[in-house]
């Protein structure tokens, strides 16, 4: 938790040229949502998606099919 509260976005993220979608659960801790927002704000043309009702890691662990579909849409 301490490392999450000290999270600093690296300046080099602003050089990202690939498509990026930042996923964060609506039931995440506020500090995690804040970090996700920071990341999305630094990466040009990225998307931030708040997954309603999801906890940390929920989509990739408990909703793998949904996660794979989102990744497929991203790389098309």
N, C-alpha and C positions, 0 to 999 in steps of 0.2 A: 504494500500500500504506500509505503514511503517513497519508493521509486516512482510510482504513478503521480504522486503529488509534486515531484520534482521534474516531471517530464518536460523536456525542451525539444521543440521541433527543429530538426537540422535544416540549415539554410539550403542544403543541396536538394532537398525535396522539391524546391521551386523549379528545379531544372528537369523535372520529370516530364517526359514527352508521351508516355503511354497513357491509355485510358485507365482511370482509377475509380473504383467505387469504394467508399469508406462505409462500412456497415457497423452500426452500433445498436444495441438493444435498448428499448425504452426503459427497461428495468435494470440497466447498468447503474453502477454508482455514478453520482454526478461528476466526479473527477474523470471517469472514463469517457463520458459523453463530451466533456470539455476538451479532452485530448483528441477525440475523433473530430470535433469541430475545428480545432487548430490544424490538424493534418489536412482536412479537406480545404481549408482556407488557403493553405500554402501551395498545394498542388494545383497548377492551372488545369482548368476544364475537368476537375474531379467532381464527383457527386457524393453527397452525404445522404445516406438513407438510414432513418431511424426505424428499426423493426419493432412494431408495436407488440408489447407483451413478451418480448424476448429478454433473457438474461445474457450474461457474458458467455460467449462461445456457443450459445443455444442453436444458432442456425447451422453451424458446421457439424455439431454433435448430434442434435436431436431432429434436425430438419435437413438432412444431407441432400435430399433430392432438390429442395428449394435452393440450397446453396449452389449446387452444381448448375442448375438452370441459370442462376444469376451470373455465374462465371462464364457460361456459354454465351449468354447475351453480351457480356462485356467483350469477349474476344472475337465476336463476329464482325 
